[in-house]
Amino acid sequence: MIDLSRFAVILVRPDSSENIGLAARGMANTGFSDLRIVGLDKLEPPAWRTAIHAESIIEGARFFSSLEDAVSDLQLVLGSTARVRHDFPLVTLADGVRRLEEYPAETRIGLVFGNERTGLTQKEIGLANTRFHIPQAARQPSYNLGVAVTLTLHAIAFENAPPPAIHKDPPLTHVEQAEAGRRFREMLDSLGFMHDTNRAFITERVQDIFFRMTLTAKDRDIILAMFRKALEGPRETRPRARRGKEDS
């Protein structure tokens, strides 16, 4: 599992306290904790209002006067930009995430995001080892800062994550699965479904189906109960007697 503690999220000259809180919330949602802010020396109350369940990240944020200072202890810096510039190579977020796998697992990494309106300056983006952009519909100029941070962190944290574990009941033993198939075939035989010309084929197919189902005890009991009811046939229902009119 990827060690997220070696990542730092660096916000450069953010305008909106609310966006800082949203970025912190995205960090909490995805398992990151190191928040660094360039160009501010404190946070305003609105940052706490949007940092739902991420107060510890806001309280632990560190402040720097320059991006150089903020990344000085890091080994690999990725800079986010919405601008397509011709003077340096630009990769997609997905490509940037894949590049992280090329470095040792202990590499300390910084993820840099610029001002909401102006982005990173030429000098600031020049400090990045890799520059990436997050694909979007052409009509939109850029993502909201909090959204951009969350999308980036989600791509890193969950790119190769296994699907959520499904907790299943334990299957029957192989002998019990075979026995369930045998009892089912007997019920089919009682219903007249099997005869001399198809018995071998049906036997093989039913056994194959039951093994592929990997039955649990609950599965077996439900299936066999349904077929027992089928063998019993429909219950007789007596018509309800109509109420006669009361004698006047």
BAFI-3210 file (N, C-alpha, C; in Angstrom, 3 decimals, decimal comma, padded with zeros to 6 digits):
// residues 248
n [1|2|3|4|5|6|7|8|9|10|11|12|13|14|15|16|17|18|19|20|21|22|23|24|25|26|27|28|29|30|31|32|33|34|35|36|37|38|39|40|41|42|43|44|45|46|47|48|49|50|51|52|53|54|55|56|57|58|59|60|61|62|63|64|65|66|67|68|69|70|71|72|73|74|75|76|77|78|79|80|81|82|83|84|85|86|87|88|89|90|91|92|93|94|95|96|97|98|99|100|101|102|103|104|105|106|107|108|109|110|111|112|113|114|115|116|117|118|119|120|121|122|123|124|125|126|127|128|129|130|131|132|133|134|135|136|137|138|139|140|141|142|143|144|145|146|147|148|149|150|151|152|153|154|155|156|157|158|159|160|161|162|163|164|165|166|167|168|169|170|171|172|173|174|175|176|177|178|179|180|181|182|183|184|185|186|187|188|189|190|191|192|193|194|195|196|197|198|199|200|201|202|203|204|205|206|207|208|209|210|211|212|213|214|215|216|217|218|219|220|221|222|223|224|225|226|227|228|229|230|231|232|233|234|235|236|237|238|239|240|241|242|243|244|245|246|247|248]
n.u [000,857|000,510|002,505|001,179|002,027|004,364|003,813|003,270|000,912|000,796|-000,267|-000,255|-000,292|-003,185|-006,431|-008,908|-010,221|-012,171|-011,671|-009,235|-010,037|-011,692|-009,795|-008,341|-010,298|-010,575|-008,057|-008,290|-010,310|-008,959|-006,714|-004,357|-002,120|-000,228|-000,184|000,798|001,239|001,779|002,612|000,790|000,270|-001,431|-004,664|-008,031|-011,287|-013,312|-011,997|-012,093|-014,786|-015,360|-013,686|-014,614|-014,515|-011,794|-010,272|-007,907|-005,977|-006,068|-005,313|-002,742|-001,415|001,357|003,197|004,731|007,040|007,869|007,728|010,021|011,074|009,029|009,225|011,722|012,640|011,763|011,850|010,809|008,823|005,616|003,824|000,726|-001,127|-003,345|-002,801|-001,701|001,452|004,185|006,824|007,670|007,403|004,198|002,127|-000,676|-002,809|-003,150|-000,904|001,080|000,686|001,332|004,047|005,056|005,460|007,909|009,844|011,711|010,040|010,224|010,494|010,139|007,441|006,058|003,018|001,933|-000,182|-001,580|-002,590|-006,118|-007,102|-004,921|-003,124|000,004|003,049|005,413|007,982|007,418|006,173|008,335|009,863|008,954|009,404|007,849|005,198|001,753|-001,607|-005,147|-007,480|-010,361|-013,646|-013,697|-014,856|-014,676|-012,505|-010,805|-010,422|-012,062|-010,082|-010,184|-011,453|-009,602|-007,394|-008,528|-009,209|-006,660|-005,389|-007,064|-006,601|-003,980|-004,099|-005,960|-005,565|-004,526|-005,923|-007,378|-010,647|-013,443|-013,622|-015,682|-017,698|-018,315|-020,402|-018,972|-018,237|-019,911|-018,444|-016,626|-017,691|-020,240|-021,288|-021,433|-023,282|-025,547|-026,045|-026,689|-029,082|-030,686|-030,839|-032,312|-034,772|-035,424|-035,716|-037,952|-039,831|-040,132|-038,391|-036,035|-034,941|-034,271|-032,874|-031,703|-030,476|-027,723|-026,547|-027,935|-027,244|-024,483|-024,454|-025,945|-024,341|-022,074|-023,103|-023,777|-021,285|-020,039|-021,544|-020,657|-021,824|-023,196|-024,248|-026,691|-027,505|-027,878|-029,937|-032,077|-032,492|-033,109|-035,351|-037,162|-037,560|-038,619|-041,094|-042,124|-042,420|-044,392|-046,567|-049,180|-050,935|-054,148|-056,819|-059,574|-062,624|-063,845|-066,671|-069,537|-070,967|-074,238|-077,271|-078,511|-081,331|-084,229]
n.v [-001,201|002,259|004,772|007,447|009,451|010,554|012,487|015,901|018,509|021,479|024,693|027,553|030,919|031,075|032,462|032,142|031,345|029,453|027,653|026,603|025,198|023,312|021,952|020,807|019,149|017,379|016,190|014,848|013,038|011,360|010,450|011,938|014,231|016,301|019,596|022,470|025,957|028,659|032,078|033,036|033,756|032,911|031,399|032,146|032,181|031,063|028,896|026,796|026,281|024,986|022,839|020,162|017,643|017,705|019,211|018,795|018,749|021,369|022,723|021,786|022,890|024,282|027,304|029,211|031,540|031,440|029,400|027,968|027,560|025,980|023,562|022,636|020,429|018,286|015,697|015,205|017,098|017,905|019,942|021,560|022,728|024,648|025,744|025,470|025,348|026,020|025,870|023,957|020,438|018,907|016,811|014,547|014,195|011,457|010,334|011,587|010,488|007,819|008,110|008,441|005,906|005,205|005,930|005,415|003,920|005,457|008,079|011,542|013,596|016,438|018,142|020,645|023,454|026,244|029,736|030,511|032,170|033,043|030,977|029,146|030,978|031,574|031,201|029,738|027,371|026,462|025,292|022,772|019,275|017,662|018,632|018,838|018,460|018,513|016,837|018,283|019,563|021,566|024,105|025,017|026,992|026,196|023,949|024,272|025,086|023,405|021,171|020,412|019,674|017,506|015,701|015,098|013,919|011,755|010,265|009,475|008,078|006,032|004,844|002,267|000,808|-002,032|-003,466|-002,854|-005,079|-007,942|-009,431|-012,654|-015,488|-018,544|-021,093|-024,253|-027,446|-029,357|-031,899|-031,513|-029,703|-031,357|-033,209|-031,597|-031,065|-033,655|-034,145|-032,227|-033,160|-035,479|-034,384|-033,168|-035,469|-036,558|-034,768|-035,508|-034,542|-035,702|-038,455|-041,637|-041,001|-038,516|-038,509|-038,875|-036,615|-034,470|-034,984|-034,490|-031,780|-030,483|-031,020|-029,589|-026,971|-026,630|-026,757|-024,513|-022,504|-022,353|-022,935|-021,652|-022,605|-021,329|-020,714|-023,310|-024,303|-022,594|-023,038|-025,801|-025,815|-024,344|-026,099|-028,290|-027,273|-026,943|-029,608|-030,375|-029,160|-026,795|-025,203|-026,136|-023,974|-022,924|-021,580|-018,533|-018,314|-016,517|-013,787|-013,992|-012,092|-010,466|-011,659|-009,808]
n.w [000,000|-000,751|000,779|002,130|003,757|002,898|001,085|000,272|000,193|-001,483|-001,445|-003,313|-002,746|-002,231|-002,769|-001,546|001,557|001,994|-000,075|000,723|002,962|001,689|000,169|002,250|003,274|001,104|001,299|003,751|003,077|001,352|002,638|003,034|004,764|005,121|004,831|003,179|002,916|000,831|000,932|002,772|006,268|008,146|008,765|007,880|009,558|007,722|006,513|008,314|008,344|005,940|006,030|006,727|009,113|008,819|010,461|011,878|009,905|008,919|011,247|011,496|009,373|007,590|007,080|004,506|003,086|000,481|-002,512|-003,010|-000,414|000,629|-000,719|-000,163|001,330|-000,086|-002,621|-005,115|-007,215|-008,261|-010,393|-010,800|-013,554|-015,585|-017,932|-021,239|-022,235|-024,375|-023,786|-022,046|-021,266|-020,818|-018,959|-018,599|-015,700|-015,109|-016,370|-014,916|-012,377|-012,918|-013,386|-010,858|-009,922|-010,869|-009,120|-006,026|-003,175|-000,895|-001,639|-001,191|-001,887|-003,484|-004,162|-006,087|-006,201|-007,813|-007,482|-007,448|-009,517|-011,110|-011,232|-011,211|-011,353|-014,035|-013,028|-010,726|-011,706|-013,014|-011,049|-010,732|-011,090|-012,668|-014,736|-014,703|-016,022|-015,421|-017,212|-018,822|-019,729|-022,662|-022,482|-019,903|-017,967|-015,819|-012,991|-009,813|-006,956|-004,633|-005,744|-007,725|-006,157|-004,740|-006,828|-007,806|-005,559|-005,120|-007,430|-006,980|-004,521|-004,947|-007,400|-008,011|-006,239|-004,602|-005,246|-003,019|-000,258|-000,318|001,915|002,201|003,008|004,229|001,813|001,254|002,080|-000,365|-000,602|000,489|-001,358|-003,623|-002,659|-002,376|-005,064|-005,877|-004,442|-005,583|-008,197|-007,757|-007,079|-009,500|-010,977|-009,719|-010,582|-013,165|-014,996|-015,755|-017,741|-019,306|-021,666|-021,304|-018,883|-018,163|-019,307|-018,020|-015,391|-015,402|-016,163|-014,132|-011,904|-012,628|-012,672|-009,969|-008,710|-009,847|-008,758|-006,185|-003,581|-000,535|002,799|003,274|000,651|-000,403|001,268|000,667|-002,106|-002,185|-000,546|-002,091|-004,245|-002,937|-002,216|-004,760|-005,512|-003,769|-004,853|-005,735|-003,051|-001,922|-002,170|-000,494|-001,588|-000,325|001,715|000,832|002,521|003,643|003,260|006,089|007,836|007,743]
ca.u [000,000|001,305|002,672|000,724|002,649|005,522|003,305|002,867|000,058|001,295|-001,144|000,535|-001,054|-004,630|-007,256|-010,125|-010,097|-013,070|-011,003|-008,219|-010,769|-012,125|-008,611|-008,053|-011,305|-010,169|-006,922|-008,800|-011,062|-008,080|-005,663|-003,163|-002,167|000,774|-000,639|001,712|000,628|002,754|002,084|-000,056|000,869|-002,488|-005,904|-009,232|-012,324|-014,019|-011,284|-012,574|-016,179|-015,428|-012,804|-015,427|-013,762|-010,390|-009,749|-006,518|-005,116|-006,016|-004,538|-001,343|-000,862|002,582|003,190|006,037|007,064|008,147|007,589|011,331|011,170|008,013|009,602|013,161|012,942|011,143|012,728|010,107|007,760|004,680|003,085|-000,533|-001,411|-004,393|-002,319|-000,858|002,586|005,030|008,229|008,035|006,473|003,050|001,511|-001,973|-002,766|-002,950|000,502|001,879|000,562|002,110|005,470|005,449|005,877|009,279|010,761|011,674|008,833|010,431|010,669|009,245|006,823|005,213|001,986|001,818|-001,364|-001,442|-003,694|-007,347|-007,312|-003,734|-002,323|001,412|003,825|006,403|009,070|006,946|005,996|009,676|010,440|008,384|010,065|006,830|004,058|000,597|-002,907|-006,282|-008,364|-011,681|-014,375|-012,977|-015,475|-014,310|-011,101|-010,020|-011,172|-011,965|-008,870|-010,481|-011,745|-008,346|-006,614|-009,170|-009,053|-005,261|-005,111|-007,823|-005,907|-002,776|-004,412|-006,831|-005,327|-004,362|-006,533|-008,261|-012,058|-013,837|-013,790|-017,048|-017,660|-019,254|-020,462|-018,074|-018,906|-019,989|-017,326|-016,826|-018,593|-021,584|-021,749|-021,798|-024,507|-026,643|-026,340|-027,364|-030,458|-031,398|-031,131|-033,401|-036,004|-035,728|-036,193|-039,318|-040,705|-040,206|-037,520|-034,965|-035,337|-033,114|-032,114|-030,961|-030,044|-026,280|-026,251|-028,457|-026,425|-023,218|-024,684|-026,361|-023,175|-021,219|-023,746|-023,693|-019,916|-019,738|-022,266|-019,930|-022,937|-023,108|-025,329|-027,937|-027,897|-028,385|-031,209|-033,121|-032,760|-033,782|-036,686|-038,014|-037,932|-039,539|-042,412|-042,581|-042,846|-045,660|-047,643|-049,877|-051,862|-055,564|-057,441|-061,039|-063,268|-064,489|-068,129|-070,064|-071,882|-075,636|-077,929|-079,164|-082,802|-084,838]
ca.v [000,000|003,465|005,550|008,801|010,435|011,160|013,494|017,207|019,324|022,846|025,686|028,766|032,179|030,878|033,635|031,828|030,482|028,326|026,674|025,932|024,206|022,230|021,158|020,005|018,082|016,377|015,464|013,924|011,999|010,464|009,912|012,780|015,047|017,379|020,764|023,607|027,108|029,682|033,429|033,417|033,432|032,392|031,055|032,825|031,248|030,274|027,650|025,758|025,965|024,040|021,694|019,263|016,465|017,854|020,277|018,517|019,126|022,826|023,157|021,408|023,494|025,066|028,491|029,518|032,797|031,177|028,005|027,333|027,085|024,952|022,286|022,440|019,106|017,275|015,170|015,210|018,105|017,911|021,187|021,519|023,932|024,514|026,412|024,704|026,189|025,318|025,908|022,797|019,327|018,833|015,483|014,473|013,731|010,006|010,069|012,037|009,486|006,642|008,426|008,294|004,526|005,033|006,365|004,569|004,078|006,427|009,417|012,573|014,187|017,618|018,385|022,095|024,025|027,694|030,641|030,177|032,999|033,214|029,761|029,275|031,829|030,870|030,815|028,691|026,121|026,022|024,526|021,423|018,236|017,227|019,535|018,063|019,132|017,624|017,010|018,840|020,046|022,716|025,391|025,429|027,409|025,443|023,401|024,895|024,628|022,242|020,037|020,000|018,951|016,232|014,816|014,655|013,013|010,520|009,499|008,880|007,150|004,921|004,432|000,816|000,215|-003,170|-003,176|-003,127|-006,501|-008,425|-010,465|-013,715|-016,640|-019,603|-022,112|-025,631|-028,287|-029,920|-033,042|-030,987|-029,157|-032,495|-033,790|-030,702|-031,330|-034,962|-033,996|-031,439|-034,050|-036,362|-033,608|-033,053|-036,786|-036,695|-033,920|-036,069|-033,799|-036,577|-039,772|-042,441|-040,428|-037,299|-038,589|-038,664|-035,228|-033,600|-035,225|-033,768|-030,339|-030,008|-031,043|-028,477|-025,733|-026,504|-026,435|-023,140|-021,603|-022,317|-022,729|-021,582|-023,359|-020,591|-020,922|-024,672|-024,479|-021,865|-023,722|-027,076|-025,523|-023,947|-027,270|-029,116|-026,662|-027,260|-031,007|-030,487|-028,629|-025,633|-025,484|-025,980|-022,833|-023,015|-020,280|-017,963|-018,256|-015,145|-013,488|-013,774|-010,913|-010,730|-011,646|-008,599]
ca.w [000,000|-000,882|002,004|001,807|004,642|002,229|000,150|000,799|-000,676|-001,349|-002,063|-003,513|-002,764|-002,423|-002,471|-000,800|002,737|001,800|-000,921|001,539|003,751|000,798|-000,146|003,437|003,330|000,115|001,853|004,762|002,382|000,601|003,497|003,088|005,979|005,149|004,076|003,218|002,261|000,470|000,741|003,898|007,564|009,014|008,072|008,350|010,007|006,698|006,190|009,227|008,027|004,821|006,299|007,544|009,565|008,430|011,305|012,270|008,783|008,933|012,413|011,313|008,159|007,756|006,222|003,921|002,341|-000,930|-002,931|-002,825|000,971|000,878|-001,339|000,037|001,893|-000,947|-003,656|-006,398|-007,163|-009,380|-010,430|-011,550|-014,332|-016,605|-019,137|-022,161|-022,608|-025,339|-023,398|-021,236|-021,485|-019,927|-018,998|-017,934|-014,314|-015,096|-016,702|-013,782|-011,317|-013,322|-013,248|-009,452|-009,702|-011,327|-008,071|-004,820|-002,357|000,181|-002,220|-000,642|-003,074|-003,307|-005,166|-006,007|-006,852|-007,822|-007,162|-008,163|-010,713|-011,956|-011,290|-010,858|-012,247|-014,833|-012,136|-009,815|-012,442|-013,383|-009,948|-010,734|-011,896|-013,626|-014,802|-015,162|-016,074|-015,213|-018,372|-018,530|-020,894|-023,210|-022,169|-018,561|-017,937|-014,842|-011,872|-008,502|-006,282|-003,793|-006,620|-008,359|-005,150|-004,444|-007,982|-007,864|-004,449|-005,345|-008,466|-006,385|-003,432|-005,320|-008,785|-008,070|-005,044|-004,872|-004,977|-001,625|000,052|-000,149|002,943|001,859|003,895|003,743|000,992|001,737|001,666|-001,702|-000,454|000,708|-002,637|-004,462|-002,104|-002,730|-006,468|-005,987|-003,965|-006,586|-009,332|-007,344|-007,184|-010,922|-011,392|-009,217|-011,398|-014,505|-015,901|-016,208|-018,243|-019,705|-022,785|-020,954|-017,490|-018,020|-019,645|-016,965|-014,192|-015,566|-016,205|-012,813|-011,032|-013,039|-012,220|-008,512|-008,329|-010,241|-007,852|-004,909|-002,661|000,927|003,435|003,057|-000,750|-000,557|001,959|-000,058|-003,380|-001,931|-000,001|-003,209|-005,034|-002,137|-002,376|-006,116|-005,518|-003,042|-005,681|-005,164|-001,954|-002,252|-001,499|-000,477|-001,823|000,854|001,669|000,835|003,628|003,217|003,831|007,357|007,772|008,301]
c.u [000,884|001,323|002,337|001,378|003,847|005,112|002,971|002,021|000,422|000,381|-000,397|-000,390|-002,557|-005,410|-008,352|-009,839|-010,987|-012,416|-009,897|-008,887|-011,236|-010,957|-008,247|-009,054|-010,985|-008,988|-007,391|-009,541|-010,149|-006,871|-004,378|-003,264|-001,252|000,332|000,333|001,115|001,680|002,045|001,114|000,690|-000,168|-003,710|-007,071|-010,303|-013,055|-013,323|-011,779|-013,996|-016,285|-014,551|-013,499|-014,645|-012,300|-009,735|-008,279|-005,546|-004,966|-005,127|-003,052|-000,697|000,375|002,628|004,617|005,928|007,301|007,966|008,918|011,479|010,218|008,420|011,041|013,511|012,382|012,103|012,125|008,924|006,932|003,861|001,856|-000,736|-002,506|-003,953|-001,463|000,245|003,539|006,490|008,614|006,993|005,395|002,410|000,140|-001,784|-002,477|-001,502|001,414|001,856|001,379|003,614|005,955|005,971|007,320|010,299|010,652|010,497|008,997|010,603|009,650|008,750|005,958|004,262|001,601|000,625|-001,311|-002,689|-004,912|-007,521|-006,120|-002,877|-000,904|002,114|004,817|007,556|008,645|006,778|007,349|010,357|009,971|009,222|009,144|005,679|002,885|-000,647|-003,996|-007,243|-009,749|-012,365|-013,767|-013,562|-015,075|-012,839|-010,239|-010,954|-011,062|-010,764|-009,119|-010,758|-010,468|-007,483|-007,210|-009,031|-007,636|-004,961|-005,845|-007,123|-004,675|-003,140|-005,134|-006,633|-005,261|-004,971|-007,407|-009,709|-012,402|-014,079|-015,268|-017,007|-018,758|-019,292|-019,533|-018,841|-019,017|-018,703|-017,640|-017,796|-020,028|-022,150|-022,205|-023,097|-025,716|-027,038|-027,083|-028,825|-031,299|-031,759|-032,264|-034,747|-036,406|-036,287|-037,638|-040,309|-040,842|-039,319|-036,425|-035,548|-034,101|-032,262|-031,308|-030,336|-028,551|-025,918|-026,700|-027,629|-025,124|-023,413|-025,066|-025,179|-022,245|-021,790|-023,570|-022,274|-019,571|-020,438|-021,547|-020,906|-022,499|-024,260|-026,672|-028,446|-028,543|-029,765|-032,346|-033,497|-033,540|-035,185|-037,638|-038,475|-038,800|-040,959|-042,978|-043,086|-044,175|-046,838|-048,327|-050,820|-053,298|-056,118|-058,955|-061,644|-063,961|-066,007|-068,604|-071,020|-073,285|-076,206|-078,626|-080,694|-083,344|-086,000]
c.v [001,239|004,241|007,008|009,864|011,119|012,219|014,789|017,917|020,780|023,786|027,008|029,976|031,976|032,130|033,334|030,899|029,253|027,235|025,930|024,852|023,027|021,347|020,261|018,863|016,982|015,564|014,437|012,760|010,956|009,977|010,716|013,725|016,265|018,517|021,911|024,747|028,189|031,036|033,881|033,099|032,962|032,086|031,788|031,788|030,471|028,966|026,511|025,336|024,941|022,808|020,695|017,979|016,522|018,955|020,049|018,893|020,639|023,317|022,832|022,020|024,330|026,170|028,825|030,819|032,588|029,701|027,269|026,775|025,917|023,595|021,890|021,047|017,970|016,864|015,225|016,161|018,024|019,191|021,079|022,833|023,651|025,110|025,462|025,627|025,371|025,246|024,818|021,710|019,292|017,463|015,550|014,011|012,234|009,647|010,489|011,041|008,244|006,892|008,277|006,886|004,270|005,335|005,459|004,907|005,134|007,857|010,397|013,450|015,389|017,786|019,864|022,577|025,540|028,443|030,347|030,936|032,983|031,966|029,993|030,194|030,977|030,373|029,662|027,359|025,561|025,231|023,072|020,481|017,716|018,210|018,763|018,933|018,076|017,842|017,491|019,234|021,366|024,054|025,909|025,818|026,597|024,867|024,324|024,300|023,378|021,002|019,509|019,204|017,566|015,246|014,246|013,628|011,687|009,643|008,801|007,787|005,896|004,421|002,920|000,127|-000,974|-002,791|-003,488|-004,613|-006,827|-009,588|-011,496|-014,765|-017,720|-020,620|-023,440|-026,366|-028,885|-031,106|-032,570|-030,362|-030,275|-033,126|-032,910|-030,909|-032,642|-034,852|-033,198|-032,308|-035,016|-035,650|-033,427|-034,370|-036,993|-035,868|-034,418|-035,360|-034,681|-037,912|-040,448|-041,763|-039,188|-037,365|-038,287|-037,201|-034,290|-033,759|-034,431|-032,266|-029,786|-029,982|-029,875|-027,149|-025,546|-026,209|-024,992|-022,121|-021,440|-022,044|-022,560|-022,406|-022,663|-020,787|-022,289|-024,818|-023,781|-022,598|-025,009|-026,856|-025,131|-025,163|-028,244|-028,583|-026,964|-028,696|-031,196|-030,009|-027,463|-026,040|-025,283|-024,810|-022,964|-021,638|-019,791|-017,932|-016,818|-014,949|-013,275|-012,557|-011,304|-010,670|-010,396|-008,973]
c.w [000,000|000,437|001,699|002,677|003,987|001,205|000,902|-000,252|-000,428|-002,133|-002,124|-003,680|-002,967|-001,995|-001,448|000,381|002,619|000,947|-000,178|002,386|002,914|000,394|001,035|003,582|002,322|000,589|002,884|004,115|001,755|001,393|003,569|004,293|005,971|004,228|004,286|002,399|002,060|000,316|001,807|005,195|008,578|008,161|008,707|008,720|008,914|006,319|007,072|008,871|006,894|005,031|007,203|007,819|009,131|009,263|011,672|011,156|008,723|010,077|012,260|010,093|008,491|006,699|005,779|003,130|000,860|-001,228|-002,775|-001,411|001,228|000,342|-001,028|000,553|001,043|-002,052|-005,053|-006,292|-008,438|-009,305|-011,306|-012,290|-015,342|-017,924|-019,966|-022,649|-023,469|-024,927|-022,402|-021,447|-020,409|-020,080|-018,337|-016,496|-014,256|-015,400|-015,548|-012,640|-011,664|-013,174|-011,807|-009,173|-010,134|-010,228|-006,851|-003,920|-001,272|-000,336|-001,645|-001,788|-002,700|-004,469|-005,052|-006,826|-006,710|-007,404|-008,033|-009,475|-011,666|-012,085|-010,804|-011,849|-013,037|-013,955|-011,235|-010,536|-012,872|-012,287|-009,930|-011,591|-012,989|-013,572|-015,380|-015,229|-015,904|-016,380|-017,963|-019,836|-021,349|-022,772|-020,792|-018,518|-016,978|-013,785|-010,663|-007,772|-005,437|-004,613|-007,261|-007,391|-004,907|-005,596|-008,054|-006,780|-004,614|-006,375|-007,901|-005,389|-003,900|-006,743|-008,910|-006,858|-005,413|-004,619|-003,534|-001,405|000,248|000,830|002,662|002,959|003,359|002,904|001,736|001,374|000,298|-001,648|-000,297|-000,566|-003,573|-003,980|-002,419|-004,186|-006,649|-005,548|-004,956|-007,789|-008,989|-007,440|-008,646|-011,456|-010,958|-010,019|-012,831|-015,502|-016,495|-016,687|-018,818|-020,773|-022,403|-019,560|-017,322|-018,287|-018,527|-015,692|-014,262|-015,500|-014,835|-011,860|-011,345|-012,531|-010,718|-008,049|-008,683|-009,344|-006,516|-003,763|-001,209|001,499|003,219|001,631|-000,936|000,058|001,215|-001,338|-003,142|-001,366|-001,121|-004,003|-004,242|-002,244|-003,765|-006,199|-004,803|-003,879|-005,002|-004,051|-002,420|-001,462|-001,609|-000,722|-000,558|000,669|001,716|001,993|003,070|003,861|005,117|007,168|008,439|009,180]
res [m|i|d|l|s|r|f|a|v|i|l|v|r|p|d|s|s|e|n|i|g|l|a|a|r|g|m|a|n|t|g|f|s|d|l|r|i|v|g|l|d|k|l|e|p|p|a|w|r|t|a|i|h|a|e|s|i|i|e|g|a|r|f|f|s|s|l|e|d|a|v|s|d|l|q|l|v|l|g|s|t|a|r|v|r|h|d|f|p|l|v|t|l|a|d|g|v|r|r|l|e|e|y|p|a|e|t|r|i|g|l|v|f|g|n|e|r|t|g|l|t|q|k|e|i|g|l|a|n|t|r|f|h|i|p|q|a|a|r|q|p|s|y|n|l|g|v|a|v|t|l|t|l|h|a|i|a|f|e|n|a|p|p|p|a|i|h|k|d|p|p|l|t|h|v|e|q|a|e|a|g|r|r|f|r|e|m|l|d|s|l|g|f|m|h|d|t|n|r|a|f|i|t|e|r|v|q|d|i|f|f|r|m|t|l|t|a|k|d|r|d|i|i|l|a|m|f|r|k|a|l|e|g|p|r|e|t|r|p|r|a|r|r|g|k|e|d|s]
***
